[in-house]
Amino acid sequence: MFNMFIEVPTRTSTAVRSLKVDALASQAVVEFNTGYIYAYGNVSKRAILNVLFNPDISLGFWVNHNLVNTERTYQLNGDEFNYKQFDSPKVELPSFV
């Protein structure tokens, strides 16, 4: 399946480092400041469009309200979602440093 994730413009958040959403697939991927990444399915398309076009919405509030503390969404496991596509590249310093 083809996924087209859009990164939500950065907003200050004490919990959320980044949020990527795909309205067509009803999915969202959240990276917390702790470094953990979680993908969710069956996310409300209306909620996704709301977070994309309304800059006043807190990312932490949105994640809690629409992903974590709701019965609608479910966390995608490794068989349903390729988490490796969101792994951060490992940066290595040159040997002379």
Biopython code that builds the backbone (N, CA, C, O; Angstrom):
import numpy as np
from Bio.PDB.StructureBuilder import StructureBuilder

atoms = [
    (1, "MET", "N", (0.844, -1.179, 0.000)),
    (1, "MET", "CA", (0.000, 0.000, 0.000)),
    (1, "MET", "C", (0.884, 1.234, 0.000)),
    (1, "MET", "O", (1.924, 1.274, 0.657)),
    (2, "PHE", "N", (0.459, 2.224, -0.736)),
    (2, "PHE", "CA", (1.201, 3.466, -0.864)),
    (2, "PHE", "C", (0.794, 4.430, 0.250)),
    (2, "PHE", "O", (-0.390, 4.713, 0.437)),
    (3, "ASN", "N", (1.777, 4.922, 0.978)),
    (3, "ASN", "CA", (1.523, 5.892, 2.042)),
    (3, "ASN", "C", (2.113, 7.230, 1.664)),
    (3, "ASN", "O", (3.216, 7.310, 1.123)),
    (4, "MET", "N", (1.369, 8.278, 1.953)),
    (4, "MET", "CA", (1.847, 9.621, 1.682)),
    (4, "MET", "C", (1.719, 10.429, 2.965)),
    (4, "MET", "O", (0.717, 11.106, 3.193)),
    (5, "PHE", "N", (2.737, 10.347, 3.788)),
    (5, "PHE", "CA", (2.701, 11.048, 5.061)),
    (5, "PHE", "C", (3.121, 12.495, 4.883)),
    (5, "PHE", "O", (4.085, 12.797, 4.180)),
    (6, "ILE", "N", (2.387, 13.376, 5.526)),
    (6, "ILE", "CA", (2.690, 14.804, 5.543)),
    (6, "ILE", "C", (3.095, 15.157, 6.960)),
    (6, "ILE", "O", (2.394, 14.832, 7.918)),
    (7, "GLU", "N", (4.234, 15.827, 7.087)),
    (7, "GLU", "CA", (4.674, 16.231, 8.422)),
    (7, "GLU", "C", (3.921, 17.482, 8.846)),
    (7, "GLU", "O", (3.886, 18.477, 8.122)),
    (8, "VAL", "N", (3.330, 17.420, 10.005)),
    (8, "VAL", "CA", (2.610, 18.566, 10.554)),
    (8, "VAL", "C", (3.642, 19.631, 10.910)),
    (8, "VAL", "O", (4.663, 19.316, 11.522)),
    (9, "PRO", "N", (3.393, 20.882, 10.537)),
    (9, "PRO", "CA", (4.361, 21.937, 10.857)),
    (9, "PRO", "C", (4.723, 21.935, 12.343)),
    (9, "PRO", "O", (3.869, 21.760, 13.212)),
    (10, "THR", "N", (5.999, 22.133, 12.601)),
    (10, "THR", "CA", (6.524, 22.059, 13.964)),
    (10, "THR", "C", (5.886, 23.098, 14.866)),
    (10, "THR", "O", (5.755, 24.270, 14.512)),
    (11, "ARG", "N", (5.500, 22.641, 16.022)),
    (11, "ARG", "CA", (4.975, 23.509, 17.078)),
    (11, "ARG", "C", (5.680, 23.103, 18.357)),
    (11, "ARG", "O", (6.114, 21.959, 18.496)),
    (12, "THR", "N", (5.792, 24.013, 19.267)),
    (12, "THR", "CA", (6.454, 23.660, 20.520)),
    (12, "THR", "C", (5.600, 22.657, 21.280)),
    (12, "THR", "O", (4.389, 22.827, 21.424)),
    (13, "SER", "N", (6.249, 21.621, 21.758)),
    (13, "SER", "CA", (5.561, 20.595, 22.528)),
    (13, "SER", "C", (6.556, 19.967, 23.478)),
    (13, "SER", "O", (7.702, 19.711, 23.110)),
    (14, "THR", "N", (6.119, 19.720, 24.698)),
    (14, "THR", "CA", (6.997, 19.087, 25.671)),
    (14, "THR", "C", (7.012, 17.574, 25.518)),
    (14, "THR", "O", (7.866, 16.906, 26.100)),
    (15, "ALA", "N", (6.081, 17.022, 24.743)),
    (15, "ALA", "CA", (5.993, 15.575, 24.607)),
    (15, "ALA", "C", (6.234, 15.084, 23.181)),
    (15, "ALA", "O", (6.816, 14.016, 22.991)),
    (16, "VAL", "N", (5.799, 15.838, 22.184)),
    (16, "VAL", "CA", (5.820, 15.374, 20.800)),
    (16, "VAL", "C", (6.946, 16.052, 20.028)),
    (16, "VAL", "O", (7.011, 17.278, 19.951)),
    (17, "ARG", "N", (7.836, 15.233, 19.454)),
    (17, "ARG", "CA", (8.917, 15.767, 18.616)),
    (17, "ARG", "C", (8.428, 16.011, 17.197)),
    (17, "ARG", "O", (8.711, 17.056, 16.612)),
    (18, "SER", "N", (7.688, 15.042, 16.635)),
    (18, "SER", "CA", (7.152, 15.216, 15.283)),
    (18, "SER", "C", (5.878, 14.395, 15.121)),
    (18, "SER", "O", (5.651, 13.404, 15.815)),
    (19, "LEU", "N", (5.061, 14.847, 14.179)),
    (19, "LEU", "CA", (3.807, 14.170, 13.878)),
    (19, "LEU", "C", (3.655, 14.145, 12.371)),
    (19, "LEU", "O", (3.726, 15.181, 11.710)),
    (20, "LYS", "N", (3.444, 12.949, 11.831)),
    (20, "LYS", "CA", (3.218, 12.775, 10.402)),
    (20, "LYS", "C", (1.858, 12.122, 10.228)),
    (20, "LYS", "O", (1.512, 11.192, 10.956)),
    (21, "VAL", "N", (1.086, 12.609, 9.262)),
    (21, "VAL", "CA", (-0.272, 12.114, 9.070)),
    (21, "VAL", "C", (-0.510, 11.774, 7.605)),
    (21, "VAL", "O", (0.089, 12.370, 6.710)),
    (22, "ASP", "N", (-1.388, 10.811, 7.376)),
    (22, "ASP", "CA", (-1.812, 10.414, 6.038)),
    (22, "ASP", "C", (-3.335, 10.321, 6.060)),
    (22, "ASP", "O", (-3.901, 9.358, 6.580)),
    (23, "ALA", "N", (-3.990, 11.328, 5.492)),
    (23, "ALA", "CA", (-5.449, 11.380, 5.538)),
    (23, "ALA", "C", (-6.086, 10.298, 4.671)),
    (23, "ALA", "O", (-7.151, 9.784, 5.014)),
    (24, "LEU", "N", (-5.454, 9.944, 3.556)),
    (24, "LEU", "CA", (-6.039, 8.929, 2.682)),
    (24, "LEU", "C", (-6.052, 7.550, 3.343)),
    (24, "LEU", "O", (-7.014, 6.795, 3.200)),
    (25, "ALA", "N", (-4.990, 7.232, 4.061)),
    (25, "ALA", "CA", (-4.902, 5.925, 4.726)),
    (25, "ALA", "C", (-5.414, 5.970, 6.159)),
    (25, "ALA", "O", (-5.454, 4.936, 6.827)),
    (26, "SER", "N", (-5.804, 7.142, 6.645)),
    (26, "SER", "CA", (-6.275, 7.331, 8.026)),
    (26, "SER", "C", (-5.235, 6.853, 9.041)),
    (26, "SER", "O", (-5.559, 6.145, 9.994)),
    (27, "GLN", "N", (-3.973, 7.256, 8.817)),
    (27, "GLN", "CA", (-2.892, 6.857, 9.699)),
    (27, "GLN", "C", (-2.128, 8.068, 10.206)),
    (27, "GLN", "O", (-2.112, 9.125, 9.576)),
    (28, "ALA", "N", (-1.499, 7.892, 11.349)),
    (28, "ALA", "CA", (-0.650, 8.929, 11.927)),
    (28, "ALA", "C", (0.555, 8.262, 12.579)),
    (28, "ALA", "O", (0.452, 7.174, 13.147)),
    (29, "VAL", "N", (1.695, 8.935, 12.487)),
    (29, "VAL", "CA", (2.922, 8.462, 13.111)),
    (29, "VAL", "C", (3.418, 9.580, 14.009)),
    (29, "VAL", "O", (3.635, 10.704, 13.558)),
    (30, "VAL", "N", (3.597, 9.264, 15.279)),
    (30, "VAL", "CA", (4.047, 10.263, 16.241)),
    (30, "VAL", "C", (5.389, 9.832, 16.810)),
    (30, "VAL", "O", (5.581, 8.676, 17.185)),
    (31, "GLU", "N", (6.314, 10.784, 16.867)),
    (31, "GLU", "CA", (7.602, 10.551, 17.516)),
    (31, "GLU", "C", (7.630, 11.410, 18.768)),
    (31, "GLU", "O", (7.518, 12.634, 18.705)),
    (32, "PHE", "N", (7.779, 10.752, 19.895)),
    (32, "PHE", "CA", (7.818, 11.467, 21.163)),
    (32, "PHE", "C", (9.228, 11.959, 21.449)),
    (32, "PHE", "O", (10.191, 11.464, 20.862)),
    (33, "ASN", "N", (9.356, 12.917, 22.336)),
    (33, "ASN", "CA", (10.665, 13.455, 22.698)),
    (33, "ASN", "C", (11.559, 12.401, 23.336)),
    (33, "ASN", "O", (12.776, 12.576, 23.400)),
    (34, "THR", "N", (10.976, 11.325, 23.801)),
    (34, "THR", "CA", (11.765, 10.233, 24.379)),
    (34, "THR", "C", (12.457, 9.407, 23.299)),
    (34, "THR", "O", (13.333, 8.597, 23.603)),
    (35, "GLY", "N", (12.064, 9.609, 22.023)),
    (35, "GLY", "CA", (12.648, 8.874, 20.914)),
    (35, "GLY", "C", (11.786, 7.729, 20.423)),
    (35, "GLY", "O", (12.079, 7.149, 19.378)),
    (36, "TYR", "N", (10.738, 7.390, 21.141)),
    (36, "TYR", "CA", (9.849, 6.305, 20.723)),
    (36, "TYR", "C", (8.940, 6.767, 19.595)),
    (36, "TYR", "O", (8.460, 7.900, 19.599)),
    (37, "ILE", "N", (8.707, 5.885, 18.631)),
    (37, "ILE", "CA", (7.851, 6.168, 17.487)),
    (37, "ILE", "C", (6.696, 5.179, 17.498)),
    (37, "ILE", "O", (6.905, 3.975, 17.647)),
    (38, "TYR", "N", (5.472, 5.690, 17.341)),
    (38, "TYR", "CA", (4.279, 4.844, 17.309)),
    (38, "TYR", "C", (3.441, 5.225, 16.090)),
    (38, "TYR", "O", (3.322, 6.403, 15.753)),
    (39, "ALA", "N", (2.866, 4.225, 15.437)),
    (39, "ALA", "CA", (1.967, 4.448, 14.306)),
    (39, "ALA", "C", (0.568, 4.018, 14.720)),
    (39, "ALA", "O", (0.393, 3.032, 15.436)),
    (40, "TYR", "N", (-0.411, 4.759, 14.268)),
    (40, "TYR", "CA", (-1.808, 4.494, 14.618)),
    (40, "TYR", "C", (-2.645, 4.411, 13.351)),
    (40, "TYR", "O", (-2.412, 5.142, 12.389)),
    (41, "GLY", "N", (-3.616, 3.518, 13.364)),
    (41, "GLY", "CA", (-4.545, 3.351, 12.260)),
    (41, "GLY", "C", (-5.945, 3.756, 12.659)),
    (41, "GLY", "O", (-6.243, 3.943, 13.839)),
    (42, "ASN", "N", (-6.814, 3.893, 11.647)),
    (42, "ASN", "CA", (-8.204, 4.297, 11.822)),
    (42, "ASN", "C", (-8.330, 5.666, 12.493)),
    (42, "ASN", "O", (-9.225, 5.888, 13.309)),
    (43, "VAL", "N", (-7.431, 6.569, 12.142)),
    (43, "VAL", "CA", (-7.460, 7.926, 12.683)),
    (43, "VAL", "C", (-8.503, 8.730, 11.897)),
    (43, "VAL", "O", (-8.625, 8.580, 10.681)),
    (44, "SER", "N", (-9.232, 9.558, 12.585)),
    (44, "SER", "CA", (-10.273, 10.373, 11.965)),
    (44, "SER", "C", (-9.678, 11.293, 10.898)),
    (44, "SER", "O", (-8.738, 12.041, 11.168)),
    (45, "LYS", "N", (-10.233, 11.231, 9.681)),
    (45, "LYS", "CA", (-9.779, 12.106, 8.600)),
    (45, "LYS", "C", (-10.042, 13.574, 8.948)),
    (45, "LYS", "O", (-9.244, 14.452, 8.616)),
    (46, "ARG", "N", (-11.143, 13.824, 9.604)),
    (46, "ARG", "CA", (-11.469, 15.188, 10.015)),
    (46, "ARG", "C", (-10.441, 15.716, 11.010)),
    (46, "ARG", "O", (-10.036, 16.875, 10.929)),
    (47, "ALA", "N", (-10.023, 14.878, 11.940)),
    (47, "ALA", "CA", (-9.008, 15.282, 12.913)),
    (47, "ALA", "C", (-7.671, 15.530, 12.231)),
    (47, "ALA", "O", (-6.959, 16.469, 12.589)),
    (48, "ILE", "N", (-7.321, 14.700, 11.249)),
    (48, "ILE", "CA", (-6.068, 14.887, 10.517)),
    (48, "ILE", "C", (-6.077, 16.218, 9.775)),
    (48, "ILE", "O", (-5.109, 16.975, 9.852)),
    (49, "LEU", "N", (-7.149, 16.507, 9.065)),
    (49, "LEU", "CA", (-7.230, 17.780, 8.345)),
    (49, "LEU", "C", (-7.227, 18.957, 9.304)),
    (49, "LEU", "O", (-6.669, 20.009, 8.993)),
    (50, "ASN", "N", (-7.841, 18.793, 10.458)),
    (50, "ASN", "CA", (-7.884, 19.850, 11.452)),
    (50, "ASN", "C", (-6.491, 20.182, 11.971)),
    (50, "ASN", "O", (-6.155, 21.358, 12.113)),
    (51, "VAL", "N", (-5.674, 19.174, 12.257)),
    (51, "VAL", "CA", (-4.332, 19.447, 12.785)),
    (51, "VAL", "C", (-3.424, 20.018, 11.689)),
    (51, "VAL", "O", (-2.501, 20.778, 11.985)),
    (52, "LEU", "N", (-3.681, 19.656, 10.428)),
    (52, "LEU", "CA", (-2.862, 20.199, 9.341)),
    (52, "LEU", "C", (-3.139, 21.669, 9.072)),
    (52, "LEU", "O", (-2.218, 22.443, 8.808)),
    (53, "PHE", "N", (-4.412, 22.053, 9.138)),
    (53, "PHE", "CA", (-4.781, 23.404, 8.723)),
    (53, "PHE", "C", (-5.088, 24.364, 9.857)),
    (53, "PHE", "O", (-5.373, 25.535, 9.607)),
    (54, "ASN", "N", (-5.038, 23.903, 11.090)),
    (54, "ASN", "CA", (-5.297, 24.777, 12.231)),
    (54, "ASN", "C", (-4.026, 24.866, 13.083)),
    (54, "ASN", "O", (-3.752, 23.965, 13.876)),
    (55, "PRO", "N", (-3.251, 25.939, 12.926)),
    (55, "PRO", "CA", (-1.968, 26.044, 13.641)),
    (55, "PRO", "C", (-2.110, 26.272, 15.138)),
    (55, "PRO", "O", (-1.110, 26.240, 15.855)),
    (56, "ASP", "N", (-3.309, 26.497, 15.624)),
    (56, "ASP", "CA", (-3.516, 26.762, 17.047)),
    (56, "ASP", "C", (-3.668, 25.489, 17.878)),
    (56, "ASP", "O", (-3.689, 25.553, 19.108)),
    (57, "ILE", "N", (-3.774, 24.337, 17.222)),
    (57, "ILE", "CA", (-3.958, 23.085, 17.955)),
    (57, "ILE", "C", (-2.617, 22.621, 18.520)),
    (57, "ILE", "O", (-1.617, 22.553, 17.806)),
    (58, "SER", "N", (-2.615, 22.308, 19.792)),
    (58, "SER", "CA", (-1.434, 21.766, 20.453)),
    (58, "SER", "C", (-1.213, 20.332, 19.973)),
    (58, "SER", "O", (-2.148, 19.533, 19.949)),
    (59, "LEU", "N", (0.032, 20.005, 19.590)),
    (59, "LEU", "CA", (0.316, 18.649, 19.128)),
    (59, "LEU", "C", (0.114, 17.625, 20.238)),
    (59, "LEU", "O", (-0.433, 16.548, 20.003)),
    (60, "GLY", "N", (0.553, 17.959, 21.441)),
    (60, "GLY", "CA", (0.374, 17.038, 22.563)),
    (60, "GLY", "C", (-1.095, 16.770, 22.839)),
    (60, "GLY", "O", (-1.490, 15.625, 23.056)),
    (61, "PHE", "N", (-1.911, 17.826, 22.830)),
    (61, "PHE", "CA", (-3.353, 17.661, 23.039)),
    (61, "PHE", "C", (-3.955, 16.816, 21.923)),
    (61, "PHE", "O", (-4.758, 15.921, 22.184)),
    (62, "TRP", "N", (-3.568, 17.099, 20.676)),
    (62, "TRP", "CA", (-4.122, 16.367, 19.540)),
    (62, "TRP", "C", (-3.775, 14.891, 19.631)),
    (62, "TRP", "O", (-4.640, 14.038, 19.434)),
    (63, "VAL", "N", (-2.509, 14.578, 19.929)),
    (63, "VAL", "CA", (-2.085, 13.182, 20.041)),
    (63, "VAL", "C", (-2.849, 12.477, 21.152)),
    (63, "VAL", "O", (-3.332, 11.361, 20.960)),
    (64, "ASN", "N", (-2.962, 13.114, 22.309)),
    (64, "ASN", "CA", (-3.697, 12.486, 23.417)),
    (64, "ASN", "C", (-5.164, 12.277, 23.080)),
    (64, "ASN", "O", (-5.721, 11.215, 23.358)),
    (65, "HIS", "N", (-5.793, 13.283, 22.485)),
    (65, "HIS", "CA", (-7.231, 13.241, 22.222)),
    (65, "HIS", "C", (-7.591, 12.318, 21.051)),
    (65, "HIS", "O", (-8.622, 11.646, 21.092)),
    (66, "ASN", "N", (-6.744, 12.280, 19.998)),
    (66, "ASN", "CA", (-7.100, 11.555, 18.785)),
    (66, "ASN", "C", (-6.349, 10.250, 18.558)),
    (66, "ASN", "O", (-6.735, 9.465, 17.692)),
    (67, "LEU", "N", (-5.285, 10.000, 19.316)),
    (67, "LEU", "CA", (-4.525, 8.768, 19.112)),
    (67, "LEU", "C", (-4.461, 7.899, 20.363)),
    (67, "LEU", "O", (-4.787, 6.713, 20.318)),
    (68, "VAL", "N", (-4.042, 8.487, 21.474)),
    (68, "VAL", "CA", (-3.757, 7.698, 22.673)),
    (68, "VAL", "C", (-5.018, 7.391, 23.475)),
    (68, "VAL", "O", (-5.262, 6.234, 23.816)),
    (69, "ASN", "N", (-5.803, 8.386, 23.775)),
    (69, "ASN", "CA", (-6.958, 8.215, 24.666)),
    (69, "ASN", "C", (-8.279, 8.161, 23.897)),
    (69, "ASN", "O", (-9.209, 8.910, 24.198)),
    (70, "THR", "N", (-8.355, 7.294, 22.928)),
    (70, "THR", "CA", (-9.591, 7.120, 22.185)),
    (70, "THR", "C", (-9.778, 5.645, 21.858)),
    (70, "THR", "O", (-8.800, 4.913, 21.705)),
    (71, "GLU", "N", (-11.004, 5.213, 21.751)),
    (71, "GLU", "CA", (-11.291, 3.828, 21.415)),
    (71, "GLU", "C", (-11.285, 3.595, 19.907)),
    (71, "GLU", "O", (-11.267, 2.451, 19.452)),
    (72, "ARG", "N", (-11.299, 4.673, 19.138)),
    (72, "ARG", "CA", (-11.374, 4.570, 17.684)),
    (72, "ARG", "C", (-10.079, 4.047, 17.073)),
    (72, "ARG", "O", (-10.107, 3.150, 16.230)),
    (73, "THR", "N", (-8.954, 4.599, 17.489)),
    (73, "THR", "CA", (-7.679, 4.260, 16.859)),
    (73, "THR", "C", (-7.050, 3.030, 17.506)),
    (73, "THR", "O", (-7.416, 2.627, 18.610)),
    (74, "TYR", "N", (-6.114, 2.458, 16.799)),
    (74, "TYR", "CA", (-5.359, 1.324, 17.331)),
    (74, "TYR", "C", (-3.909, 1.470, 16.875)),
    (74, "TYR", "O", (-3.626, 2.021, 15.810)),
    (75, "GLN", "N", (-3.013, 0.971, 17.694)),
    (75, "GLN", "CA", (-1.596, 1.047, 17.386)),
    (75, "GLN", "C", (-1.254, -0.025, 16.360)),
    (75, "GLN", "O", (-1.626, -1.188, 16.518)),
    (76, "LEU", "N", (-0.543, 0.372, 15.306)),
    (76, "LEU", "CA", (-0.159, -0.563, 14.263)),
    (76, "LEU", "C", (1.090, -1.325, 14.682)),
    (76, "LEU", "O", (2.043, -0.734, 15.190)),
    (77, "ASN", "N", (1.083, -2.631, 14.468)),
    (77, "ASN", "CA", (2.254, -3.436, 14.818)),
    (77, "ASN", "C", (3.195, -3.532, 13.622)),
    (77, "ASN", "O", (2.910, -2.975, 12.562)),
    (78, "GLY", "N", (4.291, -4.221, 13.782)),
    (78, "GLY", "CA", (5.306, -4.326, 12.742)),
    (78, "GLY", "C", (4.839, -5.035, 11.486)),
    (78, "GLY", "O", (5.400, -4.804, 10.415)),
    (79, "ASP", "N", (3.826, -5.895, 11.581)),
    (79, "ASP", "CA", (3.293, -6.564, 10.403)),
    (79, "ASP", "C", (2.390, -5.642, 9.580)),
    (79, "ASP", "O", (2.257, -5.811, 8.368)),
    (80, "GLU", "N", (1.780, -4.679, 10.240)),
    (80, "GLU", "CA", (0.853, -3.773, 9.563)),
    (80, "GLU", "C", (1.511, -2.488, 9.083)),
    (80, "GLU", "O", (0.950, -1.773, 8.253)),
    (81, "PHE", "N", (2.703, -2.192, 9.606)),
    (81, "PHE", "CA", (3.330, -0.904, 9.312)),
    (81, "PHE", "C", (4.838, -1.062, 9.301)),
    (81, "PHE", "O", (5.401, -1.757, 10.147)),
    (82, "ASN", "N", (5.495, -0.418, 8.345)),
    (82, "ASN", "CA", (6.949, -0.473, 8.237)),
    (82, "ASN", "C", (7.560, 0.682, 9.033)),
    (82, "ASN", "O", (7.686, 1.799, 8.531)),
    (83, "TYR", "N", (7.932, 0.397, 10.263)),
    (83, "TYR", "CA", (8.501, 1.427, 11.137)),
    (83, "TYR", "C", (9.889, 1.868, 10.680)),
    (83, "TYR", "O", (10.324, 2.971, 11.010)),
    (84, "LYS", "N", (10.588, 1.023, 9.928)),
    (84, "LYS", "CA", (11.957, 1.350, 9.522)),
    (84, "LYS", "C", (12.019, 2.566, 8.615)),
    (84, "LYS", "O", (13.065, 3.209, 8.527)),
    (85, "GLN", "N", (10.942, 2.893, 7.946)),
    (85, "GLN", "CA", (10.944, 4.061, 7.079)),
    (85, "GLN", "C", (11.062, 5.366, 7.868)),
    (85, "GLN", "O", (11.361, 6.414, 7.296)),
    (86, "PHE", "N", (10.829, 5.303, 9.175)),
    (86, "PHE", "CA", (10.922, 6.501, 10.002)),
    (86, "PHE", "C", (12.107, 6.489, 10.955)),
    (86, "PHE", "O", (12.221, 7.365, 11.812)),
    (87, "ASP", "N", (12.993, 5.500, 10.813)),
    (87, "ASP", "CA", (14.196, 5.490, 11.643)),
    (87, "ASP", "C", (15.074, 6.673, 11.274)),
    (87, "ASP", "O", (15.279, 6.960, 10.095)),
    (88, "SER", "N", (15.588, 7.354, 12.281)),
    (88, "SER", "CA", (16.483, 8.467, 12.042)),
    (88, "SER", "C", (17.836, 7.923, 11.606)),
    (88, "SER", "O", (18.328, 6.935, 12.153)),
    (89, "PRO", "N", (18.437, 8.585, 10.604)),
    (89, "PRO", "CA", (19.768, 8.119, 10.199)),
    (89, "PRO", "C", (20.766, 8.355, 11.319)),
    (89, "PRO", "O", (20.720, 9.377, 12.004)),
    (90, "LYS", "N", (21.659, 7.409, 11.494)),
    (90, "LYS", "CA", (22.684, 7.533, 12.523)),
    (90, "LYS", "C", (23.827, 8.393, 11.987)),
    (90, "LYS", "O", (24.417, 8.088, 10.951)),
    (91, "VAL", "N", (24.120, 9.444, 12.690)),
    (91, "VAL", "CA", (25.173, 10.362, 12.271)),
    (91, "VAL", "C", (26.456, 9.978, 12.998)),
    (91, "VAL", "O", (26.483, 9.859, 14.223)),
    (92, "GLU", "N", (27.515, 9.787, 12.220)),
    (92, "GLU", "CA", (28.805, 9.452, 12.806)),
    (92, "GLU", "C", (29.798, 10.570, 12.485)),
    (92, "GLU", "O", (29.833, 11.086, 11.368)),
    (93, "LEU", "N", (30.585, 10.923, 13.461)),
    (93, "LEU", "CA", (31.606, 11.941, 13.252)),
    (93, "LEU", "C", (32.795, 11.329, 12.513)),
    (93, "LEU", "O", (33.055, 10.133, 12.642)),
    (94, "PRO", "N", (33.514, 12.138, 11.742)),
    (94, "PRO", "CA", (34.721, 11.626, 11.075)),
    (94, "PRO", "C", (35.745, 11.159, 12.093)),
    (94, "PRO", "O", (35.726, 11.589, 13.246)),
    (95, "SER", "N", (36.620, 10.296, 11.675)),
    (95, "SER", "CA", (37.590, 9.702, 12.583)),
    (95, "SER", "C", (38.565, 10.719, 13.179)),
    (95, "SER", "O", (39.100, 10.500, 14.266)),
    (96, "PHE", "N", (38.800, 11.834, 12.472)),
    (96, "PHE", "CA", (39.753, 12.811, 12.961)),
    (96, "PHE", "C", (39.181, 13.720, 14.056)),
    (96, "PHE", "O", (39.922, 14.505, 14.647)),
    (97, "VAL", "N", (37.899, 13.629, 14.331)),
    (97, "VAL", "CA", (37.291, 14.497, 15.342)),
    (97, "VAL", "C", (37.484, 13.929, 16.722)),
    (97, "VAL", "O", (37.039, 14.525, 17.703)),
]
sb = StructureBuilder()
sb.init_structure("model")
sb.init_model(0)
sb.init_chain("A")
sb.init_seg("    ")
for serial, (resi, resn, name, xyz) in enumerate(atoms, 1):
    if name == "N":
        sb.init_residue(resn, " ", resi, " ")
    sb.init_atom(name, np.array(xyz, "f"), 0.0, 1.0, " ", f" {name:<3s}", serial, name[0])
structure = sb.get_structure()
